[in-house]
Amino acid sequence: MRESCVSQGKAPFAIEYSYSPPFNIPLSLKSRSTLRFISLFGPSYWISVCCCIDHKVPIMIVSLSLCKQTMSLLDIPSGVLKSNFFRPRLEKEKVVILMGATGTGKSRLSIDLATRLPAEIINSDKIQVHAGLDIATNKIPEEERCGIPHHMLGVISPYTDFTATDFVHMASHAMDSILSRSQVPIIAGGSNSYIEALVDDEDFRFRSRYECCFLCVDVAMPVLHQYVSERVDKMVEMGMVDEVRSFFDANANYAVGIRKAIGVPEFDRYFRAEPYLDKQQRGKLLQDAIQEIKRNTCKLACRQLEKIHRLRNKKNWKIHMVDATEVFCRRGKDADEAWEKLVAGPSTEIVAEFLYNFSPQTLVTKPNLRVPSLPCGIML
């Protein structure tokens, strides 16, 4: 049976329907370009719709099965194919991913967001996942985590390799666990190749299930290099040399586990020669090792930023770049105020709009609007 809707002033396509098994497309459409929509109406109505786009007057074939009774005509308003009427209503879970070069403040921003949102943090730094060397690997101290649960931080043996496949497996389980508690997973870290392996998996599993908000804390390289140099000096003052010495093994493989971390192999020559040198010689060799750590850290920062730009420009990842350069040019209270104004505040707005389709900026531009209540006491 076929009835035209054109003469009735409805949508400009004809309707054809018949009893058939679910999702059965007529053979007459075998060689034609088709667009298929599946929808479930009630517990006993499966409708398979196939719209042929090769006809001058498009024909919509509707196959019905398990129906209690037929309808003589499906009254479909004009433009319905552009609506969500025939689309599966499956909402994706939402995940926030924080990226950036080493030293830009990813951990700090993850804490800021997690204290304002119902969120937990997943570490995506392939070195910080190992236990030990907390100073050398710059793990965020327990007292600075503000009670926010951190996953995959210091949980793997320092003598074991941790591959991208391992990361994808563990991160997937961590996300499931966080989402089961109605929390938002915030993935934060500098191992961009591991994040890429998670997001752009071969079977498209991640993208089909999750919707991502990518944030990158960006700092101009000359400014970041100066900060990295100062940070290495501070790590030395905190006891990094003695910490790394406890891991020193003359026969160790620096290509496995936590010994791959910048700040470990650079001290090898110093530790080997230390017993045979006088104080002045030891001091010079130590400074050489520290300078090498600074150079290698700056090189790492450049590689990380290049990777982020490749993901953004070549793979079309929609990454929000948050410029924190001015923050690193200030000190003390001024730096904290700049961080809130230029980094934490704007990032919170981006994430809030992503999660709740709500922008705190509307409170300024449209003060008469009522503030919608947000889950778990989100602070804006």
C-alpha positions in Angstrom: 0.0 0.0 0.0 1.3 3.5 -0.8 -0.3 6.8 0.0 1.1 10.2 -1.0 1.4 12.9 1.6 2.0 15.6 -1.0 -1.6 16.1 -2.0 -2.6 16.3 1.7 -0.2 19.2 2.4 2.1 17.1 4.5 5.8 16.2 4.1 6.8 15.7 0.5 7.4 12.0 0.5 5.3 8.9 0.0 4.7 6.2 2.7 4.8 2.5 2.1 4.4 -0.1 4.8 4.1 -3.8 5.2 4.4 -6.6 7.8 7.9 -8.0 7.8 10.5 -9.1 10.3 12.3 -6.3 12.1 14.8 -4.3 10.1 13.8 -5.9 6.8 14.6 -3.6 3.9 12.8 -4.4 0.6 14.9 -5.8 -2.2 13.8 -3.0 -4.5 16.1 -0.7 -2.4 19.1 -3.0 -2.7 21.1 -0.8 -5.0 19.9 2.6 -3.8 21.5 5.0 -1.3 19.5 4.7 1.9 19.4 6.3 5.3 18.1 4.1 8.1 16.6 5.1 11.4 15.6 2.6 14.2 13.2 3.5 16.9 11.2 1.5 19.5 7.6 2.6 20.2 6.3 0.9 23.4 6.9 -2.7 24.4 5.4 -4.2 21.2 6.1 -1.9 18.3 9.3 -2.2 16.4 9.5 0.1 13.4 12.2 0.0 10.8 12.3 3.1 8.6 14.3 3.4 5.4 14.3 6.6 3.4 15.3 6.2 -0.2 16.9 9.4 -1.4 17.4 8.5 -5.1 13.7 9.1 -6.1 12.5 12.5 -7.3 9.8 12.1 -4.7 11.5 10.3 -1.8 9.8 7.2 -0.6 9.8 6.1 3.0 9.5 2.3 3.5 8.1 1.4 6.9 8.3 -2.2 8.1 6.2 -3.1 11.1 6.4 -6.3 13.1 5.1 -7.5 16.5 2.3 -4.9 16.0 -1.0 -5.2 17.8 -2.8 -3.4 14.9 -1.8 -1.5 11.7 -2.3 2.1 10.9 -3.6 3.2 7.5 -1.2 6.1 7.4 1.7 7.4 9.3 1.2 11.1 9.9 4.8 12.4 9.9 5.1 16.2 10.0 7.3 18.0 7.5 10.9 18.3 8.7 10.7 15.3 11.1 13.7 13.6 9.6 15.8 16.5 10.7 14.6 16.2 14.3 15.5 13.6 16.9 12.2 11.7 16.4 13.8 8.6 14.8 17.1 8.9 16.5 18.1 6.6 19.4 18.0 8.6 22.6 21.3 7.3 24.0 23.2 10.0 25.8 27.0 9.5 26.1 28.8 9.7 29.4 30.9 12.9 29.8 34.6 12.9 30.5 36.9 15.9 31.1 40.5 15.5 29.8 43.2 18.0 31.0 46.3 18.2 28.9 49.4 20.4 28.7 53.2 20.4 28.9 55.0 19.4 32.0 54.9 22.1 34.7 51.9 24.0 33.3 49.7 23.3 36.3 47.5 20.4 35.1 47.4 18.8 38.6 46.4 22.2 40.2 43.6 22.7 37.7 42.3 19.2 38.1 42.0 19.8 41.8 40.3 23.2 41.2 37.7 21.6 38.9 37.2 18.5 41.1 36.5 20.7 44.2 33.8 22.7 42.2 32.3 19.7 40.5 31.2 16.2 41.5 34.4 14.7 40.1 37.3 12.3 40.7 40.7 12.4 39.0 42.4 9.8 36.9 46.2 10.2 36.4 47.4 9.9 32.8 51.1 10.4 33.5 52.8 7.1 32.6 55.6 7.8 35.1 53.5 9.0 38.0 51.5 5.8 37.8 54.5 4.0 39.4 55.0 3.9 43.1 58.1 5.7 44.5 60.2 8.7 43.6 57.4 11.2 44.5 59.8 14.2 44.3 61.5 13.3 41.1 58.2 12.4 39.4 56.5 15.5 40.9 53.5 13.6 42.2 50.9 15.9 43.9 51.3 15.5 47.6 48.5 14.0 49.6 47.9 17.2 51.6 47.3 19.1 48.3 44.7 16.8 46.9 41.9 18.3 49.0 40.4 15.0 49.7 39.7 14.3 46.0 40.0 10.6 45.0 43.0 10.1 42.7 43.1 6.9 40.5 46.1 5.3 38.9 48.6 7.4 40.9 51.6 5.5 42.5 49.9 2.1 42.1 52.2 0.2 39.8 55.5 -1.4 40.8 58.5 0.9 40.0 60.2 -2.0 38.3 57.4 -2.9 35.9 56.7 -1.3 32.5 53.4 0.3 32.0 52.2 0.4 28.4 49.6 2.4 26.5 47.5 -0.8 26.5 47.8 -1.1 30.2 46.7 2.5 30.6 43.6 2.1 28.4 42.6 -1.0 30.4 43.0 0.6 33.8 41.6 4.0 32.8 38.5 2.3 31.3 37.9 0.5 34.6 38.5 3.7 36.6 36.0 5.7 34.5 33.3 3.0 35.0 33.9 3.1 38.7 33.7 6.9 38.9 30.6 7.1 36.7 28.9 4.4 38.8 29.0 6.9 41.7 27.6 9.7 39.5 30.9 11.5 39.5 32.7 13.1 36.5 36.0 11.5 35.5 38.7 14.1 35.1 41.7 12.6 33.2 44.8 14.7 33.9 48.4 14.1 32.9 51.1 14.7 30.3 51.4 11.4 28.5 49.5 12.5 25.4 50.3 9.3 23.4 48.5 7.3 26.1 45.5 9.7 26.0 45.4 9.3 22.2 45.4 5.5 22.6 42.4 5.8 24.9 40.4 8.2 22.9 41.2 7.1 19.3 41.0 3.4 19.8 40.7 1.2 16.7 37.2 -0.1 17.3 35.8 3.4 18.1 34.7 2.1 21.5 35.6 5.2 23.5 34.1 7.8 21.1 30.9 5.8 20.8 30.4 5.8 24.6 32.0 9.0 25.9 31.8 12.7 25.0 35.0 14.6 25.9 35.8 18.1 26.9 39.5 18.7 26.2 41.3 21.5 28.1 45.0 22.4 27.6 46.9 24.6 30.0 49.2 26.6 27.7 52.3 28.6 28.7 54.7 30.4 26.4 57.8 28.2 26.1 60.4 30.8 27.2 58.4 31.4 30.4 57.8 27.7 30.9 61.5 26.9 30.5 62.4 29.4 33.2 59.8 28.0 35.5 60.9 24.4 34.9 64.5 25.4 35.8 63.3 26.9 39.1 61.2 23.8 39.8 64.1 21.5 39.3 66.2 23.6 41.8 63.3 23.3 44.3 63.1 19.6 43.8 66.8 19.3 44.6 66.2 21.3 47.8 63.4 19.0 48.7 65.7 16.0 48.6 65.5 14.6 45.1 69.2 13.5 45.0 68.9 11.3 48.1 65.5 10.0 46.8 67.0 8.9 43.5 70.1 7.5 45.2 67.9 5.0 47.0 66.9 3.6 43.5 70.4 3.6 42.1 71.6 0.3 40.8 74.8 0.1 38.7 73.3 -2.8 36.7 69.8 -1.3 36.3 68.0 -0.9 33.0 67.0 2.7 32.5 64.5 1.7 29.8 62.1 -0.1 32.3 59.7 1.2 34.9 60.2 4.3 36.9 63.9 4.5 36.0 62.8 6.0 32.7 61.7 9.1 34.5 63.7 12.3 33.9 65.8 12.8 36.9 66.9 9.2 37.3 69.4 8.3 34.4 70.9 11.8 34.6 72.3 11.0 38.0 73.9 7.7 37.0 77.3 9.1 36.2 77.3 11.1 39.4 76.4 8.2 41.7 79.0 5.9 40.0 81.8 8.4 40.5 80.7 9.9 43.8 82.8 7.6 46.1 86.0 8.5 44.2 85.7 12.3 44.0 86.6 15.1 46.3 83.9 17.6 47.4 84.7 20.1 44.6 84.6 17.4 41.9 81.4 16.0 43.3 79.8 19.4 43.3 80.6 20.0 39.7 79.4 16.6 38.6 76.2 17.1 40.5 75.6 20.5 38.9 76.2 18.9 35.5 73.5 16.3 36.3 71.0 19.0 37.4 71.6 21.0 34.3 71.0 17.9 32.2 67.7 17.3 34.0 66.6 20.9 33.2 67.5 20.5 29.5 65.7 17.2 29.2 62.6 18.5 31.0 62.5 21.5 28.6 62.8 19.1 25.6 59.9 17.0 27.0 57.7 20.1 27.3 58.4 21.0 23.7 57.5 17.4 22.5 54.4 17.4 24.6 53.2 20.7 23.1 54.0 19.5 19.6 51.9 16.4 20.2 49.0 18.5 21.5 49.1 20.7 18.4 49.2 17.6 16.2 46.1 16.2 17.9 44.4 19.6 17.5 45.4 20.4 13.9 45.8 17.0 12.3 43.3 14.9 14.1 40.8 17.7 14.7 40.5 17.3 18.4 38.5 20.2 19.8 40.9 21.3 22.5 40.2 24.5 24.5 43.6 26.2 25.0 43.8 28.1 28.3 46.7 30.6 28.4 48.4 30.6 31.7 51.5 32.6 30.7 50.7 35.7 32.7 50.2 33.5 35.9 53.8 32.3 35.6 55.1 35.9 35.3 53.7 36.8 38.7 54.5 35.7 42.2 52.6 35.1 45.5 49.1 36.4 45.8 49.2 38.1 42.4 49.9 34.8 40.8 47.0 33.1 42.7 44.6 35.8 41.6 45.7 35.6 38.0 45.3 31.8 38.1 41.7 32.1 39.3 40.9 34.8 36.7 42.7 33.4 33.7 42.8 29.6 34.2 40.5 28.2 37.0 37.6 30.5 36.3 37.4 30.2 32.5 38.1 26.4 32.7 35.2 26.0 35.2 32.9 27.9 32.8 33.9 25.7 29.9 33.4 22.5 31.8 30.1 23.6 33.4 28.7 24.5 30.0 29.9 21.1 28.7 28.4 19.1 31.5 25.2 21.0 32.2 24.6 23.2 29.1 24.9 26.2 31.4 27.4 29.0 31.2 28.0 31.1 34.3 28.6 34.1 32.1 24.8 34.3 31.6 24.7 35.5 35.2 26.6 38.6 34.1 25.1 39.3 30.7 21.5 38.4 31.8 21.2 39.0 35.6 17.5 38.5 35.5 17.9 34.9 34.7 17.2 32.4 37.5 20.3 30.3 38.3 19.5 26.6 37.6 20.3 24.3 40.4 23.4 22.2 39.6 24.2 18.7 40.9 26.2 18.1 44.1 26.5 21.8 45.0 28.7 22.8 42.0 30.3 26.2 42.8 30.6 28.7 40.0 
